[in-house]
């Protein structure tokens, strides 16, 4: 019988195929995790920006600097500015150009609209509901198969 790496050819083939499937699945899982994290971050980023703007008027770079305080929320201009444009198009925020200091060009500041305030109230309630539910599940409470 023919041998490869000290194994008969059939065993070697099965081992190689199994290793390929395992490695392929690991790559797929990494991609799924990456996509899941991306979707999660997108929603949380929108919520975080609305929360920050609800506290005070902010301009784009100010939002980026505020978000960068937390690694999980840190992002780039290429993500924040399109999101701000979308939120403005959806009439959740409004922008105004304001002079800041002499010699510094005007900055585009963002504020919540009345509709944005109402939407943020809904988001706050839903976030509380989700956080409570996840906490209960993580602690193993409230499931049919209580531990």
C-alpha positions in Angstrom: 0.0 0.0 0.0 1.3 3.5 -0.9 2.2 5.7 2.0 2.4 9.5 2.4 4.0 11.1 5.5 4.0 7.6 7.1 0.2 7.2 6.6 -1.6 5.1 4.1 -2.9 7.2 1.3 -6.6 6.9 2.4 -5.9 8.1 5.9 -3.7 10.9 4.6 -6.4 12.1 2.2 -9.1 12.0 5.0 -6.8 13.9 7.3 -6.0 16.5 4.7 -9.7 17.0 3.8 -10.6 17.2 7.5 -7.9 19.8 8.1 -9.1 21.8 5.1 -12.7 21.8 6.3 -11.6 22.8 9.8 -9.4 25.7 8.5 -12.1 26.8 6.1 -14.7 26.9 8.8 -12.3 28.9 11.1 -12.0 31.5 8.3 -15.8 31.6 7.8 -16.3 32.0 11.5 -13.8 34.8 11.6 -15.6 36.5 8.7 -19.0 36.0 10.4 -17.6 37.5 13.7 -16.2 40.4 11.8 -19.5 41.1 10.0 -21.5 40.7 13.3 -19.1 43.1 15.0 -19.4 45.5 12.1 -23.3 45.5 12.3 -23.2 45.8 16.0 -20.8 48.8 15.9 -22.8 50.5 13.2 -26.0 50.6 15.4 -24.2 51.5 18.6 -22.2 54.2 16.8 -25.4 55.9 15.6 -26.8 55.7 19.1 -23.6 57.0 20.6 -23.5 60.0 18.2 -27.1 61.0 19.0 -26.3 60.7 22.7 -23.3 62.9 22.4 -25.1 65.5 20.4 -28.0 65.5 22.9 -25.6 66.7 25.5 -24.2 69.7 23.5 -23.8 70.9 20.0 -20.8 69.2 18.4 -18.8 69.3 15.1 -17.5 66.3 13.3 -14.0 66.3 14.6 -15.2 66.9 18.1 -17.4 63.8 17.8 -14.5 61.7 16.6 -12.4 62.8 19.5 -15.1 62.1 22.0 -15.7 58.6 20.5 -12.0 57.8 20.5 -12.0 57.8 24.3 -13.4 54.3 24.0 -11.6 51.8 21.8 -14.9 50.0 21.0 -16.4 53.3 19.6 -13.3 54.7 18.0 -13.9 55.3 14.3 -12.8 57.3 11.3 -14.0 60.4 9.4 -15.0 58.0 6.6 -17.6 56.5 8.9 -18.8 59.5 10.9 -19.4 62.0 8.2 -21.6 59.8 6.0 -23.5 58.8 9.2 -24.0 62.5 10.1 -25.2 63.2 6.5 -27.7 60.3 6.8 -29.0 61.4 10.2 -29.4 64.9 8.8 -31.3 63.6 5.7 -33.5 61.6 8.1 -34.2 64.9 10.0 -32.8 63.6 13.3 -30.1 66.2 13.4 -29.6 69.7 11.9 -26.3 71.4 11.1 -25.3 75.0 11.3 -22.0 76.7 10.4 -20.6 78.6 13.3 -17.6 80.8 13.8 -15.3 79.5 16.5 -12.1 81.5 17.1 -10.5 84.2 15.1 -8.4 82.7 12.3 -10.1 79.4 12.5 -12.6 78.6 9.7 -16.2 78.1 10.7 -17.2 74.7 11.8 -20.4 72.7 11.0 -22.1 72.0 14.4 -24.8 69.4 14.8 -27.8 69.5 17.1 -30.8 67.1 17.6 -34.1 68.1 16.0 -37.3 67.5 17.9 -37.7 64.4 15.9 -34.2 63.4 16.8 -35.0 63.9 20.5 -38.1 61.7 20.2 -36.1 59.0 18.3 -33.3 59.1 21.0 -35.9 58.6 23.7 -37.1 55.5 21.9 -33.5 54.3 21.5 -32.8 54.9 25.2 -35.8 52.7 26.1 -34.9 50.0 23.7 -31.3 50.0 24.8 -32.4 49.6 28.4 -34.7 46.7 27.4 -31.9 45.0 25.5 -29.3 45.5 28.1 -31.6 44.1 30.8 -32.5 41.0 28.7 -28.9 40.3 27.8 -27.9 40.6 31.4 -30.6 38.2 32.5 -29.6 35.7 29.8 -25.9 36.0 30.7 -26.6 35.3 34.3 -28.7 32.3 33.4 -31.9 33.7 34.9 -35.3 33.7 33.3 -34.7 30.8 30.9 -37.0 27.7 30.8 -34.1 25.5 31.7 -33.0 27.4 34.8 -29.6 26.2 36.1 
